[in-house]
Structures are given as C-alpha cells and as structure tokens.
Amino acid sequence: MKQSRRTFLITSLGAASALALSRQAFADAPHVSESDPTAVALGYKEDATKIDKAKYGSKYVAGSMCSNCSLYSGKAGDAFGPCALFGGKQVNSKGWCSGYTKKA
C-alpha cells in the first residue's frame, strides 16, 4: 500500500506528540516516599549512605545507588527517574534499595 506524504507526516507528528506527552507525564510522576509500603519492604532510602547497615549492610556496597542500578531508567544527571520496582513513581538517583543490581 502506497502512503501519501500527507498521511506519513500526520502519522509521524501524531506519534511524536504522543511520545512527548508521555515523557512529560512521567516527568510529573510522584517520587517514591520512604514510607511507601514497597519502599519499606525493600529498604529504600533517598540517600544511599543512610541505609540501615545492620539490616542491609551485607547487600550494600559503597558507591551503589539507583543511578547505577540496572532497574533505573532515568537519564544520566537526572535527580529522579523511573525504576522498574516502583511502577509509575520516580526514585532519587542517589537512593538505594535492596533490589539494587549493578548495571553491566
């Protein structure tokens, strides 16, 4: 099926605007609170240096933080970004939880 230039442009612009709107919507997504039930279960702290070392010290390695975790999908330099463990919410890039998995 041959596509007209006009149809192609309309489709492309529609897809681009949908992507831009979804990125903006996520930028406005709430931040994970340390009191969130999932955060409590995973020992999430917004500041990785403040984790409960008595409880998570064997899992935590100095320098580990959300920004270098494979589950974090925020951009480099962002203060907050999405994490696969906290669907629809953003975590602090300097945070940490027991689900931490170092990026390859």
Rosetta blueprint (number, residue, H / E / L):
1 M L
2 K L
3 Q L
4 S L
5 R H
6 R H
7 T H
8 F H
9 L H
10 I H
11 T H
12 S H
13 L H
14 G H
15 A H
16 A H
17 S H
18 A H
19 L H
20 A H
21 L H
22 S H
23 R H
24 Q H
25 A H
26 F H
27 A H
28 D L
29 A L
30 P L
31 H E
32 V L
33 S L
34 E L
35 S L
36 D L
37 P H
38 T H
39 A H
40 V H
41 A H
42 L H
43 G L
44 Y L
45 K E
46 E L
47 D L
48 A H
49 T H
50 K H
51 I L
52 D L
53 K H
54 A H
55 K H
56 Y H
57 G L
58 S L
59 K L
60 Y L
61 V L
62 A L
63 G L
64 S L
65 M L
66 C H
67 S H
68 N H
69 C E
70 S L
71 L L
72 Y E
73 S L
74 G L
75 K L
76 A L
77 G L
78 D L
79 A L
80 F E
81 G E
82 P E
83 C E
84 A H
85 L H
86 F H
87 G L
88 G L
89 K L
90 Q E
91 V E
92 N E
93 S L
94 K L
95 G L
96 W E
97 C L
98 S L
99 G L
100 Y L
101 T L
102 K E
103 K L
104 A L
